[in-house]
Amino acid sequence: MGLTSAGFLVVLFVLVAITAAGTVWWWPKLAGKGVVPILGRIGVLALTQLTALVAVLALVNDHYVFYSGWDDLLGTNAGVAGIKHVQARSGSVRVAITTAPIKRMNLHRGHQDPARDGALEEFRFQGPTTGLRSDTFVLLPPEYFQSPFASRRFPAVIVMTGYPGNPAALVHAMHFPELVAQGVKSGKVQPTIWIMMRPTVAPPRDTECTDVPAGPQAESFFAQDVPTAVAAHYRVANGRSGWGFMGDSTGGYCAVKMAMRHPDRFSAAASLSGYYKSLQDLTTGDLYGGSKAVRQENDLLWREQHLPAPNVSILVESCRTGEKTFPQAQQFVAQAKAPMQVHSLFLDSGGHNFRTFRRMVPATLEWLSARLKAE
């Protein structure tokens, strides 16, 4: 019986009803004094609360698909998939500033030598064009501090969480610095500056990285202010060929959106379990000023179908089982047109959670590293 199957939920709520009825039935029999009746009352209450809690958690998981199945929950589906390259229907497309002082944080226990270990820095700034602010972590490679590379510029990638998100989650939940270090050690990931952010720049509102009419200009913030602020403090690539964008969930939507709408700034983007249709709900409010045209322009599937394809590379990542937006990912891959290149990485199963995202990250780092170069 599957973790997200209707039958499993029915069984759980039947158990809740049985334990509740059992508590009512046994309570008078356990009303006496002494250790045994007291332990009995505690036991039936604990059992009732436990079954109710499990049922509610299963219902929430069924809605959000944090875990797609028992293998995902227990961690037995730990394998990774390879990036797929398939010819698309066009035949030529492959499918598949204001700043605060920088605070450096230790990546390792004990003494840290940036020239050996790299560095993780906290970078706070206010966008010069939008006025928006963001707390950002910048992960620097060891080469950044080594004298032979003192004048070198490095590729830069914005790494974005889902909504509402916290860049610290990329460090502590996704273990992004460790995954980068492993990729560099393998020789498959080049020294790169990783800019870790969240999409929420006007909390608690979910702007979907959109320039909201008469509202926060989130798209301009990520497309203009972030590169400008980072370039003012770090030796990053000057041109589009050295800039990429990756993210999970909402961050995945933002990554692809930024690349498609700003190919002059970003040359590659990767979406880890992101979606491809414009979203509007209680957390977003009216993002498009009531305009159908503005909403369509922010709909990535609509852009693919109706607008000229940008010259960018996109990596679409999802799970065949357990990811509700998988059909959107399939559609995005299927309708790709030149000169945009689209590659895919589809896991057999996985939930919408950091453990699944971590399985996608190593291949994503290698894919981006193969496409970005400093100018």
C-alpha positions as CSV (number, residue, x, y, z in Angstrom):
1,M,0.0,0.0,0.0
2,G,1.6,3.3,-1.1
3,L,2.4,6.1,1.3
4,T,0.3,8.5,-0.8
5,S,-2.4,6.1,-1.8
6,A,-6.0,6.8,-0.9
7,G,-6.3,3.4,0.6
8,F,-3.5,4.1,3.1
9,L,-5.2,7.4,4.2
10,V,-8.5,5.6,4.6
11,V,-6.9,2.9,6.8
12,L,-5.2,5.5,8.9
13,F,-8.4,7.5,9.6
14,V,-10.3,4.3,10.3
15,L,-7.6,3.5,12.9
16,V,-8.2,7.0,14.3
17,A,-11.9,6.3,14.7
18,I,-11.2,2.9,16.2
19,T,-8.7,4.2,18.8
20,A,-11.1,7.1,19.7
21,A,-14.0,4.7,20.1
22,G,-11.7,2.4,22.1
23,T,-10.7,5.2,24.4
24,V,-14.3,6.1,25.1
25,W,-15.1,2.4,25.7
26,W,-12.1,1.6,28.0
27,W,-12.1,4.9,30.0
28,P,-14.7,3.8,32.6
29,K,-12.8,0.6,33.1
30,L,-9.6,2.5,33.7
31,A,-11.2,4.9,36.2
32,G,-9.8,3.2,39.3
33,K,-6.9,4.3,41.4
34,G,-3.4,2.7,41.4
35,V,-0.5,2.4,39.0
36,V,-2.2,0.1,36.5
37,P,-5.3,2.2,35.8
38,I,-3.2,5.4,35.5
39,L,-0.8,3.7,33.0
40,G,-3.8,2.4,31.1
41,R,-5.3,5.9,30.8
42,I,-2.0,7.3,29.6
43,G,-1.6,4.5,27.2
44,V,-5.0,4.8,25.5
45,L,-4.6,8.6,25.3
46,A,-1.1,8.3,23.8
47,L,-2.3,5.7,21.2
48,T,-5.2,7.9,20.2
49,Q,-3.0,11.0,19.8
50,L,-0.4,9.0,17.9
51,T,-2.8,7.6,15.4
52,A,-4.3,11.0,14.9
53,L,-0.9,12.6,14.4
54,V,0.2,10.0,11.9
55,A,-3.0,10.4,9.9
56,V,-2.7,14.2,9.7
57,L,1.0,14.0,8.7
58,A,0.1,11.5,6.0
59,L,-2.7,13.8,4.8
60,V,-0.3,16.8,4.6
61,N,2.3,14.6,2.8
62,D,-0.3,13.5,0.3
63,H,-1.1,17.1,-0.5
64,Y,2.5,18.4,-0.7
65,V,4.3,15.1,-1.6
66,F,7.3,15.7,0.7
67,Y,7.8,12.0,0.4
68,S,6.6,10.1,-2.6
69,G,6.6,6.6,-1.2
70,W,8.0,4.2,1.4
71,D,11.3,4.1,-0.4
72,D,11.6,7.9,-0.3
73,L,10.6,8.1,3.3
74,L,13.1,5.3,4.3
75,G,15.8,6.5,2.1
76,T,16.1,3.4,-0.1
77,N,15.8,5.3,-3.4
78,A,19.2,6.9,-3.1
79,G,20.3,6.4,-6.7
80,V,20.8,9.2,-9.1
81,A,19.8,9.5,-12.7
82,G,21.9,10.7,-15.6
83,I,21.2,13.7,-17.8
84,K,19.3,12.8,-20.9
85,H,19.9,14.3,-24.4
86,V,17.2,13.7,-26.9
87,Q,16.6,15.3,-30.3
88,A,13.6,17.6,-30.2
89,R,11.0,17.9,-32.9
90,S,13.0,20.8,-34.5
91,G,15.8,18.4,-35.1
92,S,18.5,20.8,-33.9
93,V,17.5,21.2,-30.3
94,R,18.8,18.8,-27.7
95,V,16.2,17.9,-25.1
96,A,16.8,16.0,-22.3
97,I,24.4,49.1,-4.4
98,T,24.4,49.4,-0.7
99,T,26.2,46.7,1.2
100,A,26.8,45.6,4.7
101,P,30.1,44.3,6.0
102,I,30.8,40.8,4.9
103,K,30.9,38.2,7.6
104,R,32.9,35.0,7.0
105,M,31.7,31.7,8.4
106,N,33.6,28.5,9.0
107,L,32.9,25.7,6.6
108,H,34.9,23.2,8.6
109,R,35.6,22.5,12.2
110,G,38.8,24.1,13.6
111,H,41.0,26.5,11.8
112,Q,40.0,27.3,8.3
113,D,42.4,28.4,5.6
114,P,40.4,30.0,2.7
115,A,43.2,29.2,0.2
116,R,42.7,25.6,1.1
117,D,39.1,25.3,2.0
118,G,37.4,28.1,0.3
119,A,35.0,30.4,2.2
120,L,31.4,31.0,2.9
121,E,30.5,34.7,3.4
122,E,27.3,36.4,4.4
123,F,26.6,39.3,2.0
124,R,23.9,41.8,2.6
125,F,22.9,44.5,0.1
126,Q,20.2,46.8,-1.1
127,G,19.4,46.8,-4.8
128,P,20.3,50.1,-6.5
129,T,17.5,49.9,-9.0
130,T,14.7,48.3,-7.0
131,G,15.5,49.2,-3.4
132,L,14.9,45.5,-2.4
133,R,17.1,43.8,0.2
134,S,18.4,40.3,0.5
135,D,20.4,38.2,2.9
136,T,22.8,36.2,0.8
137,F,25.5,33.6,1.3
138,V,28.4,33.6,-1.2
139,L,30.5,30.4,-1.5
140,L,34.0,31.1,-2.8
141,P,36.4,28.5,-4.1
142,P,39.9,28.1,-2.7
143,E,41.4,29.3,-5.9
144,Y,39.8,32.7,-5.2
145,F,42.3,33.2,-2.4
146,Q,45.4,31.7,-4.1
147,S,48.0,34.1,-5.6
148,P,48.2,32.4,-9.0
149,F,44.5,33.3,-9.5
150,A,44.7,36.8,-8.0
151,S,43.5,38.5,-11.2
152,R,41.2,35.7,-12.4
153,R,37.4,36.1,-12.8
154,F,35.2,33.2,-11.9
155,P,31.9,31.9,-13.3
156,A,28.9,32.8,-11.0
157,V,25.7,30.9,-10.3
158,I,22.7,32.1,-8.3
159,V,21.4,29.2,-6.2
160,M,17.8,29.8,-5.0
161,T,15.6,28.0,-2.5
162,G,11.9,27.4,-2.7
163,Y,9.3,29.7,-1.2
164,P,9.5,31.1,1.5
165,G,13.0,29.7,1.9
166,N,16.1,30.6,3.7
167,P,19.6,30.5,2.2
168,A,20.8,28.8,5.4
169,A,18.8,25.8,4.4
170,L,21.0,25.4,1.4
171,V,23.9,25.1,3.8
172,H,22.4,23.0,6.5
173,A,19.6,21.0,4.8
174,M,20.9,20.6,1.2
175,H,24.6,20.5,2.3
176,F,25.4,22.5,-0.8
177,P,29.0,23.5,0.1
178,E,29.8,19.9,0.7
179,L,28.4,18.8,-2.6
180,V,30.3,21.5,-4.4
181,A,33.5,20.4,-2.6
182,Q,32.9,16.9,-3.7
183,G,32.4,18.0,-7.3
184,V,35.5,20.1,-7.4
185,K,37.6,17.2,-5.9
186,S,36.3,14.9,-8.6
187,G,37.5,17.3,-11.2
188,K,34.1,17.6,-12.8
189,V,33.2,21.0,-11.3
190,Q,35.3,24.0,-12.1
191,P,36.0,26.7,-9.4
192,T,32.9,28.8,-9.3
193,I,31.3,31.5,-7.1
194,W,27.9,30.3,-5.8
195,I,25.4,33.0,-4.7
196,M,22.9,31.4,-2.4
197,M,19.6,33.2,-2.0
198,R,15.8,32.8,-1.4
199,P,13.1,34.1,-3.7
200,T,11.3,36.0,-0.9
201,V,12.4,39.6,-1.2
202,A,9.1,41.2,-0.1
203,P,8.1,38.9,2.8
204,P,5.7,37.3,3.4
205,R,4.6,37.7,-0.2
206,D,5.5,35.2,-2.8
207,T,6.5,37.4,-5.8
208,E,7.5,34.5,-8.1
209,C,10.5,36.6,-9.2
210,T,8.0,38.9,-10.9
211,D,8.1,42.7,-11.5
212,V,4.7,43.2,-9.9
213,P,2.8,46.2,-11.3
214,A,2.8,48.9,-8.7
215,G,4.6,46.4,-6.4
216,P,8.0,44.9,-5.6
217,Q,10.2,44.6,-8.7
218,A,11.6,41.2,-7.9
219,E,12.5,40.2,-11.4
220,S,14.6,43.3,-11.9
221,F,16.2,42.7,-8.5
222,F,17.5,39.2,-9.5
223,A,18.3,40.1,-13.1
224,Q,20.0,43.5,-12.5
225,D,20.7,44.3,-8.8
226,V,22.1,40.9,-7.7
227,P,24.7,40.7,-10.5
228,T,25.6,44.4,-10.0
229,A,26.1,44.0,-6.3
230,V,28.0,40.8,-6.5
231,A,30.3,42.2,-9.3
232,A,31.0,45.2,-7.1
233,H,32.6,43.0,-4.4
234,Y,33.7,39.8,-6.1
235,R,35.8,38.9,-9.2
236,V,32.9,37.4,-11.2
237,A,32.5,36.9,-14.9
238,N,31.7,40.0,-16.9
239,G,29.5,38.4,-19.6
240,R,26.5,36.1,-19.9
241,S,28.6,33.0,-20.7
242,G,29.9,33.1,-17.1
243,W,26.5,33.4,-15.3
244,G,24.0,30.7,-14.5
245,F,21.0,30.2,-12.3
246,M,19.7,27.1,-10.4
247,G,17.0,26.5,-7.9
248,D,14.5,24.1,-6.4
249,S,10.7,24.4,-6.4
250,T,9.9,28.1,-6.7
251,G,13.6,28.7,-7.2
252,G,13.5,26.3,-10.1
253,Y,10.8,28.3,-11.8
254,C,12.7,31.5,-11.1
255,A,15.9,30.1,-12.6
256,V,14.3,29.1,-15.9
257,K,12.3,32.3,-16.0
258,M,15.4,34.5,-15.5
259,A,17.3,32.6,-18.3
260,M,14.4,32.8,-20.7
261,R,13.6,36.4,-20.1
262,H,17.1,37.6,-19.6
263,P,19.4,35.7,-22.0
264,D,21.7,38.7,-22.1
265,R,22.5,38.0,-18.4
266,F,22.2,34.3,-17.9
267,S,23.3,31.6,-20.4
268,A,22.3,28.5,-18.4
269,A,19.7,27.5,-15.8
270,A,18.7,24.4,-13.9
271,S,15.3,23.7,-12.3
272,L,15.2,21.1,-9.5
273,S,11.6,20.0,-9.2
274,G,10.4,23.4,-10.3
275,Y,7.2,24.3,-12.2
276,Y,6.7,26.0,-15.5
277,K,3.3,27.7,-15.4
278,S,2.7,31.1,-13.8
279,L,1.3,30.9,-10.3
280,Q,-1.2,33.1,-8.5
281,D,-2.7,32.2,-5.1
282,L,-3.2,33.6,-1.6
283,T,0.5,33.8,-1.0
284,T,1.1,35.8,-4.3
285,G,-1.8,38.2,-4.5
286,D,-2.2,39.8,-7.9
287,L,1.2,39.5,-9.5
288,Y,0.1,40.6,-13.0
289,G,-2.1,43.6,-12.5
290,G,-5.1,41.7,-13.8
291,S,-3.5,41.4,-17.2
292,K,-3.7,38.2,-19.1
293,A,-0.8,39.2,-21.4
294,V,1.5,39.9,-18.4
295,R,0.6,36.5,-16.9
296,Q,1.3,34.7,-20.2
297,E,4.6,36.4,-20.4
298,N,5.5,34.9,-17.1
299,D,4.2,31.4,-18.1
300,L,7.2,29.4,-19.3
301,L,5.1,26.9,-21.2
302,W,3.3,29.7,-23.0
303,R,6.6,31.5,-23.8
304,E,8.0,28.3,-25.3
305,Q,5.0,27.9,-27.6
306,H,4.4,31.5,-28.7
307,L,7.7,33.5,-28.4
308,P,11.1,33.1,-30.2
309,A,13.3,30.7,-28.2
310,P,16.2,32.4,-26.4
311,N,19.8,31.1,-26.9
312,V,20.2,29.5,-23.5
313,S,20.7,26.1,-22.0
314,I,18.1,24.7,-19.6
315,L,18.3,21.6,-17.4
316,V,14.8,20.2,-16.4
317,E,14.9,18.0,-13.3
318,S,11.9,16.2,-11.8
319,C,10.7,12.8,-10.5
320,R,8.5,10.4,-12.6
321,T,6.7,9.3,-9.4
322,G,6.1,11.6,-6.5
323,E,6.4,15.0,-8.2
324,K,3.1,16.7,-9.1
325,T,4.7,19.0,-11.6
326,F,6.3,16.2,-13.6
327,P,3.8,16.6,-16.4
328,Q,4.8,20.2,-16.8
329,A,8.4,19.2,-16.9
330,Q,7.7,16.7,-19.7
331,Q,5.7,19.3,-21.6
332,F,8.5,21.8,-21.3
333,V,11.0,19.3,-22.6
334,A,8.8,18.1,-25.5
335,Q,8.0,21.5,-26.9
336,A,11.5,23.0,-26.8
337,K,12.7,24.9,-29.9
338,A,16.0,26.0,-31.2
339,P,18.2,27.8,-30.4
340,M,17.3,26.9,-26.8
341,Q,18.9,23.7,-25.7
342,V,17.0,21.6,-23.1
343,H,18.3,18.7,-21.2
344,S,16.5,16.5,-18.7
345,L,17.3,14.6,-15.5
346,F,14.3,12.5,-14.3
347,L,14.5,10.4,-11.2
348,D,12.3,7.4,-11.0
349,S,10.8,8.5,-7.7
350,G,11.3,11.2,-5.1
351,G,9.4,13.7,-2.9
352,H,9.4,17.4,-2.9
353,N,12.1,17.7,-0.3
354,F,15.8,18.5,0.2
355,R,16.8,14.8,0.2
356,T,15.5,14.5,-3.3
357,F,17.1,17.8,-4.3
358,R,20.4,16.6,-3.0
359,R,20.3,13.7,-5.3
360,M,20.0,16.1,-8.2
361,V,22.7,18.5,-7.2
362,P,25.9,16.6,-8.2
363,A,24.8,16.2,-11.9
364,T,23.5,19.8,-11.9
365,L,26.8,21.2,-10.8
366,E,28.6,19.2,-13.5
367,W,26.1,20.3,-16.1
368,L,26.5,24.0,-15.2
369,S,30.3,23.7,-15.0
370,A,30.5,22.3,-18.5
371,R,28.6,25.3,-19.9
372,L,29.9,28.3,-17.9
373,K,33.1,30.2,-18.5
374,A,34.5,33.4,-17.2
375,E,35.2,36.1,-19.7
